[in-house]
Amino acid sequence: MPKETYTKLGILLITIFTVTVSFITAPALADEAADKAEFQKLYAQFNDLYANSEDLDPIIEVAENLYELAPKIYGKNSQNTAVVTYNLASLYDEKGGDERNSDEGKAFNLYQEYFQILDTLNTPKDKTYLAQYLAMVNAEFNSTTFQSNKKYSEYLLELAEKIDISDVEKANVIYTVAFHRYNNADSKEAKNLYLEARHIYEKAYGSDHQKVGEMLFYIARIDFGKKNYREAEQGFLNAITILDKINEENASAMVLVSHRNLIKIYSEKGEVDKATPHCIAFARKTPKEFTRKSKPLYEILAKFPNFMKRKEVGAATTVTVEFDVDENGFTTNISVHNAQNDAVRKIAEDTIRKFRFAPRIVNGKPQGIKGFQHTFTFSRI
């Protein structure tokens, strides 16, 4: 999920939250009937917990009680009911985080209720409305298997066009929707949206900005999935040039994926020497993680030799291969065990030679790693 969108949204939610607290706890409520006094008491408790507790569960418990009381006291479609509904939704949203879970589902359902109230009250559709709607769209996305309902994101794009926001704020919305489209396997529309966001970011920030690098990465990833390797190669290289300068977790993760994908592109094109600097760059990004138990950066399946397909042999056979990895990520000193025959031994050797690994980095220099082991199950495909 686009990280900047979440950061800005979190700040906005807290601002709204503070305003709504002061609204509901206004002195006029203290003179209402006993049920309103109980509501006020609960809200005071809610305020105290929100200000002082790091545990969301007790805050949510009080918020749930307020959510139950508000419609009975103020009516289903009152501003006060809208406020407590939104606050409970945002708490579930915060608890659910950025993962698929039931809390995100609860948040989404409550956000829906909230917007039904706002629309009944003819609430103006402004920047606050847009930010809150964005929260709902993300909650819906996270409450499913990342398969969002397209109608919500389409309406989000409509809002971004109609509401008076900056070009960058609009690009942030487009970025989010593009991410959802990609995860809904709508790569064509996702790419168009990423291209649109990239154009806006370049105009606002220049061609060397992190957001431009992120758009280049996502566009390249779509090209890579379509096996448009020439476009993907250039996109990943450009993304690395920008993102490698940025000391930020999300940027670093994109750089690592870019190096890995470039290794696959060059390996499949037979340009193995071009893959080498990316194996080493990957290792430099993760200098403490690579050992003889590490997984390859590039691998392929082993298949039965053609002549064995015509013979009465088992559906599959398994062999173990021992090898070392040199300072450039190539496999060396290959030894095949349990091979059924010389043909199987040869294809196991030829297959493992195509694997690429990241070397170990010691004192800033790449070094080989000894003692790898890999098991092949040869399939008759």
C-alpha positions, 0 to 999 in steps of 0.5 A: 500500500502506498506509504505516504497515503497512509501517513497523511491519512493518519494525521488527518484522522487524529485531527478529525478525532480531536474536533469530534471529541470537543464537539460531543463533549460540549457543555450543552450535553451536560444538561440533557437527560440521564441517558445523555449524561451516561453518554457524556460520562462514557465519552470522557472515559473515551477521551482519557483512554485515547490520550493515555492508553497505548492499548487499543482494546479498552478504547474500542470497548468504550467506543463500542458502547458509545456506538450502541448508545448514540442512535438511541439518544440522538437518532440513527442519522445524527451528526453525533451518531456519525462521529462515534461511528467514524471513530469506532471505524478508525479504531478498528482500522488502526487495529487491523493495520495493513493486513487482511483480518476481521478488524479491517472488515469491521472497519469497512462496514462501519465506514459504510454506515458513516457515509450513509449518514453523511449522505443523508445529512447532505454533508459537503464533499470536501478534502475531509470527505475524500480522506475519509472515503480513502480510508474506507476504500483501503479498509475494504481492500484489506478486509478481502483477499486484496480484491476490492470492489471496483465501484468504490475506487472508481468513485474515489477517482471521481471525488479526486477530480471534483474536489479542490485538492492539489495535483500531488494529493490527486496523484496520491489517490491515483497511486492508491487506486492503481495499487488496488487495480494491480492486485485485482489483476487489472494490470492494463488499467493499473499501468495507465494509472501509474503512468498518470501519477508518474506524470503528475509527480514528475511535474511537481517534484522533478524526475529524480523524486522518490514517488517517480521512482516508485511509479517506475518500479510498479510500471516495470513490475507490470511489464515484467509480469507480461514478459515485456522484458525490454521495457521492464529492464529499463524501468527497473534500472531507472527505478534503482537509480532513483530509489537506491539513494533513499534511506527508507524501508519501502524504497529499499524493498523496491530496489531489492525486487528490482535487482532480483527481477533484473537477474531473472531477465538477464538469466533468461536472455542468456546475458548472465554477465549482466546479472552479476552486478545485480547479484552483488548489489542484492548482497550489499543490500542484505550483507548479513542475511546470505548463508549457505541456506539462502535461496537462489535469486534465480532458479528453474525447474529440472525436467526429465530428458526427452528420451526418458519420457518414452520409457517406463520410468516413475512419474518423478525422480529426486536427486540431491546436488551439492555445490558452492557459490562464488563471489559473483553468485555463480554455482561451482564445484557441483556434485550430483548424488542419487542420480538414476543415470548419466542423463539425469546427472547431466541435466541436474548439473546443467540446471543448477549451473543456471541458478544465481545467488547473492554472494556473502559480503565481507569487509565490503567485498563479495566472497563465495559461500561453500556447502550449498545443497539443493534437491531436484524433483524431476517432473515429466512435463 
